[in-house]
Amino acid sequence: MRPEGGLVIFDRSGDGISVRAQTNAKLLVMGGEPITEPVVGRGPFVMNTHAEIEKAFEEYQRGLMGEIARVPA
């Protein structure tokens, strides 16, 4: 059983997949061409290395990621 928000990457061979849930489930299926480079994800960040992820967290904590635009009420 995968945790909520889990990610599954299927082998590109074959011509289909079959999914069966034992409880209510929502499934998001995406496809595309492989990017053929390392992918490391943690939290909201996706980079190529763990070091880049650590740097992104550090920059975020230091307030270097910019600001979210606020819409007037």
PDB file of N, CA, C and O in Angstrom:
ATOM      1  N   MET A   1       0.842  -1.181   0.000  1.00  0.00           N
ATOM      2  CA  MET A   1       0.000   0.000   0.000  1.00  0.00           C
ATOM      3  C   MET A   1       0.887   1.244   0.000  1.00  0.00           C
ATOM      4  O   MET A   1       1.814   1.341   0.804  1.00  0.00           O
ATOM      5  N   ARG A   2       0.611   2.193  -0.891  1.00  0.00           N
ATOM      6  CA  ARG A   2       1.387   3.427  -1.003  1.00  0.00           C
ATOM      7  C   ARG A   2       0.774   4.487  -0.093  1.00  0.00           C
ATOM      8  O   ARG A   2      -0.442   4.507   0.095  1.00  0.00           O
ATOM      9  N   PRO A   3       1.589   5.355   0.466  1.00  0.00           N
ATOM     10  CA  PRO A   3       1.050   6.429   1.297  1.00  0.00           C
ATOM     11  C   PRO A   3       0.260   7.429   0.470  1.00  0.00           C
ATOM     12  O   PRO A   3       0.426   7.506  -0.747  1.00  0.00           O
ATOM     13  N   GLU A   4      -0.601   8.198   1.133  1.00  0.00           N
ATOM     14  CA  GLU A   4      -1.348   9.238   0.432  1.00  0.00           C
ATOM     15  C   GLU A   4      -0.371  10.168  -0.258  1.00  0.00           C
ATOM     16  O   GLU A   4       0.638  10.561   0.327  1.00  0.00           O
ATOM     17  N   GLY A   5      -0.662  10.516  -1.479  1.00  0.00           N
ATOM     18  CA  GLY A   5       0.226  11.377  -2.230  1.00  0.00           C
ATOM     19  C   GLY A   5       1.415  10.643  -2.809  1.00  0.00           C
ATOM     20  O   GLY A   5       2.378  11.277  -3.240  1.00  0.00           O
ATOM     21  N   GLY A   6       1.369   9.323  -2.830  1.00  0.00           N
ATOM     22  CA  GLY A   6       2.486   8.537  -3.347  1.00  0.00           C
ATOM     23  C   GLY A   6       2.632   8.697  -4.844  1.00  0.00           C
ATOM     24  O   GLY A   6       1.709   9.125  -5.536  1.00  0.00           O
ATOM     25  N   LEU A   7       3.795   8.350  -5.324  1.00  0.00           N
ATOM     26  CA  LEU A   7       4.122   8.442  -6.740  1.00  0.00           C
ATOM     27  C   LEU A   7       4.501   7.067  -7.246  1.00  0.00           C
ATOM     28  O   LEU A   7       5.275   6.351  -6.612  1.00  0.00           O
ATOM     29  N   VAL A   8       3.956   6.706  -8.379  1.00  0.00           N
ATOM     30  CA  VAL A   8       4.304   5.445  -9.026  1.00  0.00           C
ATOM     31  C   VAL A   8       4.789   5.763 -10.431  1.00  0.00           C
ATOM     32  O   VAL A   8       4.146   6.515 -11.163  1.00  0.00           O
ATOM     33  N   ILE A   9       5.915   5.193 -10.799  1.00  0.00           N
ATOM     34  CA  ILE A   9       6.437   5.357 -12.156  1.00  0.00           C
ATOM     35  C   ILE A   9       6.404   3.994 -12.818  1.00  0.00           C
ATOM     36  O   ILE A   9       7.039   3.050 -12.348  1.00  0.00           O
ATOM     37  N   PHE A  10       5.671   3.898 -13.896  1.00  0.00           N
ATOM     38  CA  PHE A  10       5.507   2.626 -14.589  1.00  0.00           C
ATOM     39  C   PHE A  10       6.588   2.434 -15.633  1.00  0.00           C
ATOM     40  O   PHE A  10       7.091   3.400 -16.207  1.00  0.00           O
ATOM     41  N   ASP A  11       6.937   1.200 -15.874  1.00  0.00           N
ATOM     42  CA  ASP A  11       7.847   0.842 -16.949  1.00  0.00           C
ATOM     43  C   ASP A  11       7.193   1.254 -18.266  1.00  0.00           C
ATOM     44  O   ASP A  11       5.976   1.147 -18.414  1.00  0.00           O
ATOM     45  N   ARG A  12       7.984   1.716 -19.207  1.00  0.00           N
ATOM     46  CA  ARG A  12       7.436   2.211 -20.463  1.00  0.00           C
ATOM     47  C   ARG A  12       7.079   1.093 -21.450  1.00  0.00           C
ATOM     48  O   ARG A  12       6.472   1.356 -22.488  1.00  0.00           O
ATOM     49  N   SER A  13       7.446  -0.138 -21.134  1.00  0.00           N
ATOM     50  CA  SER A  13       7.077  -1.241 -22.037  1.00  0.00           C
ATOM     51  C   SER A  13       5.633  -1.639 -21.756  1.00  0.00           C
ATOM     52  O   SER A  13       5.081  -1.315 -20.704  1.00  0.00           O
ATOM     53  N   GLY A  14       5.045  -2.328 -22.686  1.00  0.00           N
ATOM     54  CA  GLY A  14       3.666  -2.772 -22.521  1.00  0.00           C
ATOM     55  C   GLY A  14       2.703  -1.813 -23.196  1.00  0.00           C
ATOM     56  O   GLY A  14       3.105  -0.798 -23.766  1.00  0.00           O
ATOM     57  N   ASP A  15       1.413  -2.158 -23.118  1.00  0.00           N
ATOM     58  CA  ASP A  15       0.426  -1.333 -23.814  1.00  0.00           C
ATOM     59  C   ASP A  15      -0.711  -0.881 -22.906  1.00  0.00           C
ATOM     60  O   ASP A  15      -1.736  -0.409 -23.398  1.00  0.00           O
ATOM     61  N   GLY A  16      -0.553  -1.016 -21.593  1.00  0.00           N
ATOM     62  CA  GLY A  16      -1.608  -0.540 -20.697  1.00  0.00           C
ATOM     63  C   GLY A  16      -1.280  -0.826 -19.245  1.00  0.00           C
ATOM     64  O   GLY A  16      -0.307  -1.511 -18.929  1.00  0.00           O
ATOM     65  N   ILE A  17      -2.117  -0.284 -18.366  1.00  0.00           N
ATOM     66  CA  ILE A  17      -2.006  -0.555 -16.936  1.00  0.00           C
ATOM     67  C   ILE A  17      -3.402  -0.847 -16.403  1.00  0.00           C
ATOM     68  O   ILE A  17      -4.403  -0.504 -17.032  1.00  0.00           O
ATOM     69  N   SER A  18      -3.456  -1.473 -15.254  1.00  0.00           N
ATOM     70  CA  SER A  18      -4.721  -1.760 -14.592  1.00  0.00           C
ATOM     71  C   SER A  18      -4.586  -1.328 -13.137  1.00  0.00           C
ATOM     72  O   SER A  18      -3.597  -1.648 -12.478  1.00  0.00           O
ATOM     73  N   VAL A  19      -5.580  -0.605 -12.641  1.00  0.00           N
ATOM     74  CA  VAL A  19      -5.550  -0.106 -11.266  1.00  0.00           C
ATOM     75  C   VAL A  19      -6.838  -0.522 -10.575  1.00  0.00           C
ATOM     76  O   VAL A  19      -7.927  -0.387 -11.131  1.00  0.00           O
ATOM     77  N   ARG A  20      -6.699  -1.032  -9.350  1.00  0.00           N
ATOM     78  CA  ARG A  20      -7.871  -1.397  -8.549  1.00  0.00           C
ATOM     79  C   ARG A  20      -7.655  -0.865  -7.137  1.00  0.00           C
ATOM     80  O   ARG A  20      -6.628  -1.149  -6.521  1.00  0.00           O
ATOM     81  N   ALA A  21      -8.611  -0.098  -6.618  1.00  0.00           N
ATOM     82  CA  ALA A  21      -8.500   0.468  -5.271  1.00  0.00           C
ATOM     83  C   ALA A  21      -9.367  -0.328  -4.306  1.00  0.00           C
ATOM     84  O   ALA A  21     -10.447  -0.798  -4.664  1.00  0.00           O
ATOM     85  N   GLN A  22      -8.880  -0.473  -3.081  1.00  0.00           N
ATOM     86  CA  GLN A  22      -9.642  -1.178  -2.056  1.00  0.00           C
ATOM     87  C   GLN A  22     -10.524  -0.221  -1.255  1.00  0.00           C
ATOM     88  O   GLN A  22     -11.399  -0.657  -0.507  1.00  0.00           O
ATOM     89  N   THR A  23     -10.292   1.078  -1.411  1.00  0.00           N
ATOM     90  CA  THR A  23     -11.111   2.120  -0.783  1.00  0.00           C
ATOM     91  C   THR A  23     -11.331   3.211  -1.823  1.00  0.00           C
ATOM     92  O   THR A  23     -10.789   3.147  -2.926  1.00  0.00           O
ATOM     93  N   ASN A  24     -12.135   4.216  -1.464  1.00  0.00           N
ATOM     94  CA  ASN A  24     -12.316   5.347  -2.374  1.00  0.00           C
ATOM     95  C   ASN A  24     -10.954   5.948  -2.679  1.00  0.00           C
ATOM     96  O   ASN A  24     -10.127   6.109  -1.782  1.00  0.00           O
ATOM     97  N   ALA A  25     -10.724   6.274  -3.924  1.00  0.00           N
ATOM     98  CA  ALA A  25      -9.412   6.797  -4.314  1.00  0.00           C
ATOM     99  C   ALA A  25      -9.569   7.795  -5.439  1.00  0.00           C
ATOM    100  O   ALA A  25     -10.519   7.734  -6.220  1.00  0.00           O
ATOM    101  N   LYS A  26      -8.626   8.712  -5.509  1.00  0.00           N
ATOM    102  CA  LYS A  26      -8.518   9.631  -6.633  1.00  0.00           C
ATOM    103  C   LYS A  26      -7.172   9.351  -7.274  1.00  0.00           C
ATOM    104  O   LYS A  26      -6.173   9.145  -6.584  1.00  0.00           O
ATOM    105  N   LEU A  27      -7.152   9.344  -8.573  1.00  0.00           N
ATOM    106  CA  LEU A  27      -5.945   8.977  -9.300  1.00  0.00           C
ATOM    107  C   LEU A  27      -5.652  10.040 -10.344  1.00  0.00           C
ATOM    108  O   LEU A  27      -6.534  10.413 -11.118  1.00  0.00           O
ATOM    109  N   LEU A  28      -4.434  10.526 -10.368  1.00  0.00           N
ATOM    110  CA  LEU A  28      -3.984  11.461 -11.388  1.00  0.00           C
ATOM    111  C   LEU A  28      -2.956  10.732 -12.238  1.00  0.00           C
ATOM    112  O   LEU A  28      -1.924  10.290 -11.735  1.00  0.00           O
ATOM    113  N   VAL A  29      -3.238  10.612 -13.505  1.00  0.00           N
ATOM    114  CA  VAL A  29      -2.337   9.912 -14.418  1.00  0.00           C
ATOM    115  C   VAL A  29      -1.768  10.933 -15.388  1.00  0.00           C
ATOM    116  O   VAL A  29      -2.507  11.674 -16.037  1.00  0.00           O
ATOM    117  N   MET A  30      -0.464  10.961 -15.478  1.00  0.00           N
ATOM    118  CA  MET A  30       0.208  11.903 -16.379  1.00  0.00           C
ATOM    119  C   MET A  30       1.171  11.120 -17.259  1.00  0.00           C
ATOM    120  O   MET A  30       1.665  10.064 -16.863  1.00  0.00           O
ATOM    121  N   GLY A  31       1.426  11.623 -18.416  1.00  0.00           N
ATOM    122  CA  GLY A  31       2.361  10.974 -19.316  1.00  0.00           C
ATOM    123  C   GLY A  31       3.212  12.005 -20.030  1.00  0.00           C
ATOM    124  O   GLY A  31       2.880  13.190 -20.053  1.00  0.00           O
ATOM    125  N   GLY A  32       4.283  11.561 -20.598  1.00  0.00           N
ATOM    126  CA  GLY A  32       5.142  12.463 -21.344  1.00  0.00           C
ATOM    127  C   GLY A  32       6.452  11.785 -21.683  1.00  0.00           C
ATOM    128  O   GLY A  32       6.684  10.628 -21.332  1.00  0.00           O
ATOM    129  N   GLU A  33       7.284  12.511 -22.359  1.00  0.00           N
ATOM    130  CA  GLU A  33       8.595  12.000 -22.737  1.00  0.00           C
ATOM    131  C   GLU A  33       9.517  12.018 -21.519  1.00  0.00           C
ATOM    132  O   GLU A  33       9.460  12.957 -20.725  1.00  0.00           O
ATOM    133  N   PRO A  34      10.355  11.013 -21.356  1.00  0.00           N
ATOM    134  CA  PRO A  34      11.297  11.006 -20.232  1.00  0.00           C
ATOM    135  C   PRO A  34      12.299  12.158 -20.367  1.00  0.00           C
ATOM    136  O   PRO A  34      12.706  12.510 -21.474  1.00  0.00           O
ATOM    137  N   ILE A  35      12.691  12.741 -19.225  1.00  0.00           N
ATOM    138  CA  ILE A  35      13.636  13.850 -19.271  1.00  0.00           C
ATOM    139  C   ILE A  35      15.082  13.369 -19.220  1.00  0.00           C
ATOM    140  O   ILE A  35      16.003  14.167 -19.394  1.00  0.00           O
ATOM    141  N   THR A  36      15.287  12.112 -18.991  1.00  0.00           N
ATOM    142  CA  THR A  36      16.615  11.469 -19.002  1.00  0.00           C
ATOM    143  C   THR A  36      17.662  12.220 -18.179  1.00  0.00           C
ATOM    144  O   THR A  36      18.802  12.382 -18.615  1.00  0.00           O
ATOM    145  N   GLU A  37      17.273  12.672 -16.997  1.00  0.00           N
ATOM    146  CA  GLU A  37      18.210  13.259 -16.043  1.00  0.00           C
ATOM    147  C   GLU A  37      17.713  12.928 -14.642  1.00  0.00           C
ATOM    148  O   GLU A  37      16.534  12.621 -14.469  1.00  0.00           O
ATOM    149  N   PRO A  38      18.584  12.982 -13.642  1.00  0.00           N
ATOM    150  CA  PRO A  38      18.165  12.641 -12.284  1.00  0.00           C
ATOM    151  C   PRO A  38      17.077  13.590 -11.793  1.00  0.00           C
ATOM    152  O   PRO A  38      17.070  14.773 -12.135  1.00  0.00           O
ATOM    153  N   VAL A  39      16.156  13.059 -10.987  1.00  0.00           N
ATOM    154  CA  VAL A  39      15.087  13.859 -10.399  1.00  0.00           C
ATOM    155  C   VAL A  39      15.031  13.551  -8.913  1.00  0.00           C
ATOM    156  O   VAL A  39      14.913  12.392  -8.514  1.00  0.00           O
ATOM    157  N   VAL A  40      15.117  14.597  -8.094  1.00  0.00           N
ATOM    158  CA  VAL A  40      15.014  14.464  -6.645  1.00  0.00           C
ATOM    159  C   VAL A  40      13.925  15.418  -6.195  1.00  0.00           C
ATOM    160  O   VAL A  40      13.971  16.608  -6.508  1.00  0.00           O
ATOM    161  N   GLY A  41      12.950  14.908  -5.467  1.00  0.00           N
ATOM    162  CA  GLY A  41      11.879  15.758  -4.975  1.00  0.00           C
ATOM    163  C   GLY A  41      11.756  15.669  -3.469  1.00  0.00           C
ATOM    164  O   GLY A  41      11.896  14.592  -2.889  1.00  0.00           O
ATOM    165  N   ARG A  42      11.492  16.803  -2.833  1.00  0.00           N
ATOM    166  CA  ARG A  42      11.205  16.831  -1.396  1.00  0.00           C
ATOM    167  C   ARG A  42      10.374  18.069  -1.122  1.00  0.00           C
ATOM    168  O   ARG A  42      10.766  19.181  -1.477  1.00  0.00           O
ATOM    169  N   GLY A  43       9.227  17.877  -0.490  1.00  0.00           N
ATOM    170  CA  GLY A  43       8.335  19.006  -0.249  1.00  0.00           C
ATOM    171  C   GLY A  43       7.901  19.598  -1.576  1.00  0.00           C
ATOM    172  O   GLY A  43       7.559  18.864  -2.503  1.00  0.00           O
ATOM    173  N   PRO A  44       7.914  20.924  -1.674  1.00  0.00           N
ATOM    174  CA  PRO A  44       7.469  21.550  -2.923  1.00  0.00           C
ATOM    175  C   PRO A  44       8.558  21.643  -3.989  1.00  0.00           C
ATOM    176  O   PRO A  44       8.311  22.152  -5.082  1.00  0.00           O
ATOM    177  N   PHE A  45       9.756  21.156  -3.682  1.00  0.00           N
ATOM    178  CA  PHE A  45      10.882  21.350  -4.589  1.00  0.00           C
ATOM    179  C   PHE A  45      11.216  20.075  -5.364  1.00  0.00           C
ATOM    180  O   PHE A  45      11.164  18.968  -4.828  1.00  0.00           O
ATOM    181  N   VAL A  46      11.559  20.264  -6.637  1.00  0.00           N
ATOM    182  CA  VAL A  46      12.031  19.172  -7.489  1.00  0.00           C
ATOM    183  C   VAL A  46      13.294  19.674  -8.181  1.00  0.00           C
ATOM    184  O   VAL A  46      13.268  20.672  -8.901  1.00  0.00           O
ATOM    185  N   MET A  47      14.386  18.974  -7.952  1.00  0.00           N
ATOM    186  CA  MET A  47      15.674  19.374  -8.503  1.00  0.00           C
ATOM    187  C   MET A  47      16.369  18.135  -9.066  1.00  0.00           C
ATOM    188  O   MET A  47      15.752  17.079  -9.207  1.00  0.00           O
ATOM    189  N   ASN A  48      17.659  18.272  -9.388  1.00  0.00           N
ATOM    190  CA  ASN A  48      18.432  17.145  -9.907  1.00  0.00           C
ATOM    191  C   ASN A  48      19.251  16.434  -8.842  1.00  0.00           C
ATOM    192  O   ASN A  48      19.599  15.267  -9.022  1.00  0.00           O
ATOM    193  N   THR A  49      19.574  17.111  -7.724  1.00  0.00           N
ATOM    194  CA  THR A  49      20.399  16.494  -6.685  1.00  0.00           C
ATOM    195  C   THR A  49      19.868  16.855  -5.303  1.00  0.00           C
ATOM    196  O   THR A  49      19.115  17.816  -5.142  1.00  0.00           O
ATOM    197  N   HIS A  50      20.275  16.065  -4.306  1.00  0.00           N
ATOM    198  CA  HIS A  50      19.899  16.362  -2.918  1.00  0.00           C
ATOM    199  C   HIS A  50      20.508  17.698  -2.481  1.00  0.00           C
ATOM    200  O   HIS A  50      19.889  18.439  -1.717  1.00  0.00           O
ATOM    201  N   ALA A  51      21.708  18.008  -2.960  1.00  0.00           N
ATOM    202  CA  ALA A  51      22.345  19.274  -2.608  1.00  0.00           C
ATOM    203  C   ALA A  51      21.518  20.461  -3.120  1.00  0.00           C
ATOM    204  O   ALA A  51      21.388  21.470  -2.427  1.00  0.00           O
ATOM    205  N   GLU A  52      20.962  20.339  -4.325  1.00  0.00           N
ATOM    206  CA  GLU A  52      20.120  21.413  -4.858  1.00  0.00           C
ATOM    207  C   GLU A  52      18.840  21.561  -4.040  1.00  0.00           C
ATOM    208  O   GLU A  52      18.349  22.674  -3.849  1.00  0.00           O
ATOM    209  N   ILE A  53      18.300  20.445  -3.559  1.00  0.00           N
ATOM    210  CA  ILE A  53      17.113  20.499  -2.697  1.00  0.00           C
ATOM    211  C   ILE A  53      17.449  21.235  -1.400  1.00  0.00           C
ATOM    212  O   ILE A  53      16.693  22.105  -0.968  1.00  0.00           O
ATOM    213  N   GLU A  54      18.567  20.892  -0.785  1.00  0.00           N
ATOM    214  CA  GLU A  54      18.976  21.557   0.459  1.00  0.00           C
ATOM    215  C   GLU A  54      19.154  23.055   0.234  1.00  0.00           C
ATOM    216  O   GLU A  54      18.732  23.858   1.066  1.00  0.00           O
ATOM    217  N   LYS A  55      19.775  23.440  -0.885  1.00  0.00           N
ATOM    218  CA  LYS A  55      19.972  24.849  -1.199  1.00  0.00           C
ATOM    219  C   LYS A  55      18.630  25.556  -1.378  1.00  0.00           C
ATOM    220  O   LYS A  55      18.459  26.687  -0.922  1.00  0.00           O
ATOM    221  N   ALA A  56      17.679  24.899  -2.038  1.00  0.00           N
ATOM    222  CA  ALA A  56      16.357  25.488  -2.237  1.00  0.00           C
ATOM    223  C   ALA A  56      15.661  25.728  -0.901  1.00  0.00           C
ATOM    224  O   ALA A  56      15.061  26.784  -0.701  1.00  0.00           O
ATOM    225  N   PHE A  57      15.731  24.759   0.020  1.00  0.00           N
ATOM    226  CA  PHE A  57      15.135  24.945   1.342  1.00  0.00           C
ATOM    227  C   PHE A  57      15.808  26.102   2.085  1.00  0.00           C
ATOM    228  O   PHE A  57      15.137  26.908   2.729  1.00  0.00           O
ATOM    229  N   GLU A  58      17.120  26.174   1.991  1.00  0.00           N
ATOM    230  CA  GLU A  58      17.852  27.255   2.656  1.00  0.00           C
ATOM    231  C   GLU A  58      17.439  28.617   2.091  1.00  0.00           C
ATOM    232  O   GLU A  58      17.193  29.556   2.848  1.00  0.00           O
ATOM    233  N   GLU A  59      17.362  28.722   0.767  1.00  0.00           N
ATOM    234  CA  GLU A  59      16.968  29.977   0.145  1.00  0.00           C
ATOM    235  C   GLU A  59      15.530  30.341   0.508  1.00  0.00           C
ATOM    236  O   GLU A  59      15.219  31.512   0.727  1.00  0.00           O
ATOM    237  N   TYR A  60      14.667  29.347   0.571  1.00  0.00           N
ATOM    238  CA  TYR A  60      13.277  29.596   0.965  1.00  0.00           C
ATOM    239  C   TYR A  60      13.223  30.130   2.395  1.00  0.00           C
ATOM    240  O   TYR A  60      12.537  31.116   2.664  1.00  0.00           O
ATOM    241  N   GLN A  61      13.944  29.483   3.310  1.00  0.00           N
ATOM    242  CA  GLN A  61      13.932  29.892   4.707  1.00  0.00           C
ATOM    243  C   GLN A  61      14.540  31.285   4.889  1.00  0.00           C
ATOM    244  O   GLN A  61      14.172  31.992   5.828  1.00  0.00           O
ATOM    245  N   ARG A  62      15.457  31.693   4.018  1.00  0.00           N
ATOM    246  CA  ARG A  62      16.063  33.020   4.091  1.00  0.00           C
ATOM    247  C   ARG A  62      15.228  34.076   3.365  1.00  0.00           C
ATOM    248  O   ARG A  62      15.605  35.247   3.325  1.00  0.00           O
ATOM    249  N   GLY A  63      14.095  33.663   2.793  1.00  0.00           N
ATOM    250  CA  GLY A  63      13.212  34.607   2.114  1.00  0.00           C
ATOM    251  C   GLY A  63      13.673  35.017   0.739  1.00  0.00           C
ATOM    252  O   GLY A  63      13.306  36.090   0.260  1.00  0.00           O
ATOM    253  N   LEU A  64      14.470  34.189   0.093  1.00  0.00           N
ATOM    254  CA  LEU A  64      15.022  34.532  -1.212  1.00  0.00           C
ATOM    255  C   LEU A  64      14.217  33.984  -2.397  1.00  0.00           C
ATOM    256  O   LEU A  64      14.686  34.018  -3.535  1.00  0.00           O
ATOM    257  N   MET A  65      13.019  33.486  -2.131  1.00  0.00           N
ATOM    258  CA  MET A  65      12.217  32.887  -3.208  1.00  0.00           C
ATOM    259  C   MET A  65      11.194  33.870  -3.794  1.00  0.00           C
ATOM    260  O   MET A  65      10.364  33.470  -4.610  1.00  0.00           O
ATOM    261  N   GLY A  66      11.240  35.118  -3.402  1.00  0.00           N
ATOM    262  CA  GLY A  66      10.275  36.080  -3.905  1.00  0.00           C
ATOM    263  C   GLY A  66       9.041  36.136  -3.033  1.00  0.00           C
ATOM    264  O   GLY A  66       9.008  35.557  -1.948  1.00  0.00           O
ATOM    265  N   GLU A  67       8.034  36.829  -3.507  1.00  0.00           N
ATOM    266  CA  GLU A  67       6.793  36.994  -2.757  1.00  0.00           C
ATOM    267  C   GLU A  67       5.616  36.515  -3.573  1.00  0.00           C
ATOM    268  O   GLU A  67       5.636  36.535  -4.804  1.00  0.00           O
ATOM    269  N   ILE A  68       4.598  36.087  -2.870  1.00  0.00           N
ATOM    270  CA  ILE A  68       3.348  35.691  -3.519  1.00  0.00           C
ATOM    271  C   ILE A  68       2.515  36.958  -3.723  1.00  0.00           C
ATOM    272  O   ILE A  68       2.315  37.737  -2.791  1.00  0.00           O
ATOM    273  N   ALA A  69       2.041  37.149  -4.933  1.00  0.00           N
ATOM    274  CA  ALA A  69       1.217  38.331  -5.217  1.00  0.00           C
ATOM    275  C   ALA A  69      -0.073  38.249  -4.418  1.00  0.00           C
ATOM    276  O   ALA A  69      -0.696  37.191  -4.333  1.00  0.00           O
ATOM    277  N   ARG A  70      -0.461  39.349  -3.847  1.00  0.00           N
ATOM    278  CA  ARG A  70      -1.694  39.400  -3.065  1.00  0.00           C
ATOM    279  C   ARG A  70      -2.775  40.080  -3.897  1.00  0.00           C
ATOM    280  O   ARG A  70      -2.547  41.125  -4.507  1.00  0.00           O
ATOM    281  N   VAL A  71      -3.935  39.475  -3.908  1.00  0.00           N
ATOM    282  CA  VAL A  71      -5.078  40.030  -4.635  1.00  0.00           C
ATOM    283  C   VAL A  71      -5.881  40.871  -3.653  1.00  0.00           C
ATOM    284  O   VAL A  71      -6.234  40.392  -2.576  1.00  0.00           O
ATOM    285  N   PRO A  72      -6.179  42.143  -4.014  1.00  0.00           N
ATOM    286  CA  PRO A  72      -6.966  42.980  -3.087  1.00  0.00           C
ATOM    287  C   PRO A  72      -8.317  42.348  -2.796  1.00  0.00           C
ATOM    288  O   PRO A  72      -8.943  41.761  -3.679  1.00  0.00           O
ATOM    289  N   ALA A  73      -8.760  42.473  -1.552  1.00  0.00           N
ATOM    290  CA  ALA A  73     -10.062  41.886  -1.152  1.00  0.00           C
ATOM    291  C   ALA A  73     -11.219  42.698  -1.672  1.00  0.00           C
ATOM    292  O   ALA A  73     -12.375  42.350  -1.430  1.00  0.00           O
TER     293      ALA A  73
END
